Amino acid sequence: MAKGKEVRVTVILECTDCVRKGKGVNKESTGISRYITQKNRHNTPSRLELKKFCPYCYKHTIHGEIKK
């Protein structure tokens, strides 16, 4: 039996605060925080957003799902 689309997919979460800071002239952070996790495509069809610790911002911020 051939497999269709997998139910569990690997996603990358990126800090939303670091992305906004990095586009300006005054770049306060030295990088962008990213986490790798999995989600169930059937239970969570929309983009995933989790509150994770960002080592560049030194606080807990919202990390949103990005495309690979």
C-alpha positions as CSV (number, residue, x, y, z in Angstrom):
1,M,0.0,0.0,0.0
2,A,1.5,3.3,-1.0
3,K,1.8,6.1,1.5
4,G,0.1,9.4,0.6
5,K,1.1,12.6,2.5
6,E,2.5,11.9,5.9
7,V,0.4,12.9,8.8
8,R,3.3,14.1,11.0
9,V,5.5,16.7,9.4
10,T,8.7,18.4,10.6
11,V,8.4,22.2,10.9
12,I,10.8,25.0,11.7
13,L,9.8,27.7,14.3
14,E,11.5,31.1,14.0
15,C,11.5,34.0,16.5
16,T,9.3,36.8,15.3
17,D,11.1,39.5,17.4
18,C,14.5,38.7,16.0
19,V,13.2,38.8,12.4
20,R,11.8,42.3,12.9
21,K,15.0,43.6,14.6
22,G,17.2,42.1,11.9
23,K,15.6,44.1,9.1
24,G,16.4,47.5,10.6
25,V,19.7,49.4,10.5
26,N,20.3,49.1,14.3
27,K,20.7,45.3,14.5
28,E,20.7,44.5,18.3
29,S,20.6,40.7,18.0
30,T,23.5,38.7,16.5
31,G,21.2,36.0,15.0
32,I,17.8,34.5,14.7
33,S,16.5,31.8,17.1
34,R,15.1,28.7,15.4
35,Y,13.6,25.5,16.8
36,I,12.7,22.2,15.0
37,T,9.6,20.3,16.0
38,Q,6.8,18.1,14.5
39,K,3.1,18.7,14.1
40,N,0.1,16.6,13.1
41,R,-1.1,17.9,9.8
42,H,-4.8,16.7,10.4
43,N,-5.1,18.2,13.9
44,T,-3.2,21.5,13.2
45,P,-3.7,22.5,9.5
46,S,-2.9,26.2,10.2
47,R,0.6,27.6,10.9
48,L,2.0,26.7,14.4
49,E,2.9,29.4,16.9
50,L,4.6,28.5,20.2
51,K,6.1,30.6,23.0
52,K,9.7,29.6,23.3
53,F,12.9,31.0,24.8
54,C,15.0,33.1,22.4
55,P,18.7,33.2,23.4
56,Y,19.3,36.3,21.3
57,C,16.4,38.4,22.9
58,Y,17.0,36.8,26.4
59,K,13.3,36.3,26.9
60,H,10.3,34.1,25.9
61,T,8.9,35.2,22.6
62,I,6.5,33.8,20.0
63,H,8.1,31.5,17.5
64,G,6.1,31.1,14.3
65,E,6.3,28.3,11.6
66,I,8.3,29.1,8.5
67,K,8.6,27.4,5.1
68,K,11.6,25.1,4.5
